[in-house]
């Protein structure tokens, strides 16, 4: 189930908007029916890259596309997404793009990180816990109705291949950063990922830098976990929750690792790497959530073990939850 997205055939031109990324939808009489409400411009414009749009196009998405951080570089599209996102994917890459899962990239000569539209593989493609040879398992509430929308089944899956795993979903993160750590030799792999999580992590990086903690690299120690993989750690001491947010693509275990040593950096410069450094990240998350209530979620602090250094769990579950050593 691997596809090679085609390039648009019509003429393109490059534009750059201050405070918004513009996506082209051909100007037709049907455009007003897309029900896309413009997002008010930011008080402080966000610098964004230029990319190609069609001539005489109506410009959509505005700040909502690049997120609160201004650093998102991918839009995930399925039939459950707003009609304007589906229309943009079709107008830019063809009417069948939604039916052909894959990464569709808008390239521009002046853009180091082009914008990508990612057409999702529908959840119904999973049969007996698999898509092809890739094992996913069963979601906690897949076999019965569950009223809490936070545990709704994913819209679909991002199909990740050796050719597209380095696609940037934001300024600092790529698709491969969030993959489950198993089935190394099985391709394609399938990923669930929330744009809100990626946006929140970018805001945390920016907040840390603004408050004197230099961050070049935030390591995703664990991003998406398939239910099958997550189940392996359920019930063990210090293990995983049966309803872990990692299965829903809106959680990540992270630590600052500028020299990419595989361990948390000494963020408070006290000569030690411990929970005091993890608390600095938690403080940044607290500030981000205070400024962006729609990104509220869980934060957990974890001590170092023989297997790993200290780290911080961050998610966007929709309610404020805190746990771990104080």
ABEGO torsion letter per residue (X at the ends): XBBBBBBBABBBBBBBBBGBBBBBBBBBAAAAAAGBBBBBBBABBBBBBBBBBBBGBBBBGEAAAAEAAGABABBBBBAABBAAAAAAAAAAAEAAAAABBEBBBBBBAABABBBBBBBBBBAAABBGGBBEABBAEBBAAAABBBABAAABBBAEBBBBBAAAAABBABAABBAAAABBBBGAABOBBBBBBBAAAAAAAAAAAAAAAAAGBBBABBBBABBBBBAAAAAAABGBBGBBBAABAAAAGABBBBBBBAAGAGBBBBAAGAGBBBAAAAAAAAAAAAAAAAABAAABBBBBBBBBBAABBBBBBBBAAGBBBBBEBX
